[in-house]
Amino acid sequence: MTMEPNAEPNAEANAEPDVLGLLERALSASCAASLRAAVKLGLADALGDTPSTAEDLAAAVGADPDALRRLLRSLTCYEVFTEDPEGRYVHTEVSRLLRTDAADALDQLVLWMTEPWTWELWGRLDESVRSGKDVFVDLHGREFFEQVHVAWPESAAVFDRAMTQASRQSAAAVAAVLPLSGARTVADIGGGQGFLLASLLEHHPDVRGVLFDRPDVVAGADARLRDGGALAERVRLVAGDCREEIPADVDTYVFKNILGMNDEDAVVVLANLVKAAPAGAGVVIVENFVDDGPGQRFSTAMDLRMLLTVGGRKHTRDGLLGLVERAGLVVHDVTPVNSYQHMIVAATPA
Ligand SMILES: C[S@@+](CC[C@H](N)C(=O)[O-])C[C@H]1O[C@@H](n2cnc3c(N)ncnc32)[C@H](O)[C@@H]1O
């Protein structure tokens, strides 16, 4: 018997497995760590509008030139900085967002996403997936927000600044589409330091506002909302826990990126709203959906982070609508706010 050579090689059998594709993903913590290092070193500020060498940048930020070149080389693989033909580094659209003087700076959000305590949580994701619960309380003995505020004040400060940066990114888009016609008072529940509320009040000069958040967050409210601030006379700052109470006497309530706590608590919060609010009050919920195309890598990663930290989630569109209806709200509409966020427009029962 003679063996004929195989004339048509089997493409499938010969295809090289995507080893790099897998290993790059397995090492993707290095991308997060490199971004954090860039922020901690102040690299984006050190690199001005003209190209710089790794040596010049190293001198400017006080780093080892060889190690900094290696960091820059890794970051350029993710389009954070790029290298010109002379081997000098220049900004990209992405690295410009790390400049602290940029109006749309996101440096604090990068720090918040990569705080030192986050790394231990990610290593225990399998435990959360087995149990369906957070690992945070088990690790630290306190609920997430309590631990951040009580034990990690520097992280708490990063968080507040990060939320303001996140709000700044979307505040104009939200303020432009928020249905506030006819409203006399708007409350931002879990409104952070009030950047969005301040933007809404600036947009709608006849509307009054309520900023509701945890006591330590409200204490650091946006200067425009505090005593002596340009909007202070039109604002009430209310410290509290929305799982226990929601302010009354408000025409429109805004919940932006706050219903990711566990579903039972989210329904309690919305049911508190139904109890406290006047009949027919407007309710606007702004969220990232995990089944939303363009923002899906981001929202699914945030979904897992919320599982780890608070046993919470980023919802699918139908999942969130289900909670809203379970709490007794009447849904009118769901519309996009921007390329990665949606707005559910609802009301308390008439
Ligand atoms: C992800 S941040 C969103 C902040 C802001 N709405 C935004 O979109 O930028 C969640 C906010 O909810 C607040 N928060 C969390 N749990 C809360 C609770 N039980 N009662 C009141 N505020 C709460 C946090 O302090 C934080 O400011």
The ligand as a MOL file (V3000), in Angstrom:
LIG
                    3D

  0  0  0     0  0            999 V3000
M  V30 BEGIN CTAB
M  V30 COUNTS 27 29 0 0 0
M  V30 BEGIN ATOM
M  V30 1 C -21.8170 55.0800 40.9900 0
M  V30 2 S -22.0760 56.4910 41.9680 0 CHG=1
M  V30 3 C -23.0230 57.5130 40.8920 0
M  V30 4 C -22.9500 58.9710 41.2660 0
M  V30 5 C -23.7330 59.8900 40.3220 0
M  V30 6 N -25.1510 59.6130 40.3050 0
M  V30 7 C -23.1600 59.7920 38.9070 0
M  V30 8 O -23.7800 59.1900 38.0430 0
M  V30 9 O -22.0420 60.2990 38.7070 0 CHG=-1
M  V30 10 C -23.2450 55.9420 43.1460 0
M  V30 11 C -23.6040 57.0130 44.1510 0
M  V30 12 O -24.6340 56.5000 44.9890 0
M  V30 13 C -24.3260 56.8150 46.3410 0
M  V30 14 N -24.9580 55.7990 47.1700 0
M  V30 15 C -24.6780 54.4880 47.2120 0
M  V30 16 N -25.4690 53.8590 48.0810 0
M  V30 17 C -26.2820 54.8180 48.6040 0
M  V30 18 C -27.3300 54.8040 49.5530 0
M  V30 19 N -27.7000 53.6570 50.1340 0
M  V30 20 N -27.9570 55.9620 49.8470 0
M  V30 21 C -27.5880 57.1260 49.2430 0
M  V30 22 N -26.6060 57.1950 48.3250 0
M  V30 23 C -25.9670 56.0610 48.0200 0
M  V30 24 C -22.8150 56.7850 46.3970 0
M  V30 25 O -22.3230 57.5000 47.5200 0
M  V30 26 C -22.4570 57.4060 45.0650 0
M  V30 27 O -22.3700 58.8160 45.1460 0
M  V30 END ATOM
M  V30 BEGIN BOND
M  V30 1 1 1 2
M  V30 2 1 2 3
M  V30 3 1 2 10
M  V30 4 1 3 4
M  V30 5 1 4 5
M  V30 6 1 5 6
M  V30 7 1 5 7
M  V30 8 2 7 8
M  V30 9 1 7 9
M  V30 10 1 10 11
M  V30 11 1 11 12
M  V30 12 1 11 26
M  V30 13 1 12 13
M  V30 14 1 13 14
M  V30 15 1 13 24
M  V30 16 1 14 15
M  V30 17 1 14 23
M  V30 18 2 15 16
M  V30 19 1 16 17
M  V30 20 1 17 18
M  V30 21 2 17 23
M  V30 22 1 18 19
M  V30 23 2 18 20
M  V30 24 1 20 21
M  V30 25 2 21 22
M  V30 26 1 22 23
M  V30 27 1 24 25
M  V30 28 1 24 26
M  V30 29 1 26 27
M  V30 END BOND
M  V30 END CTAB
M  END
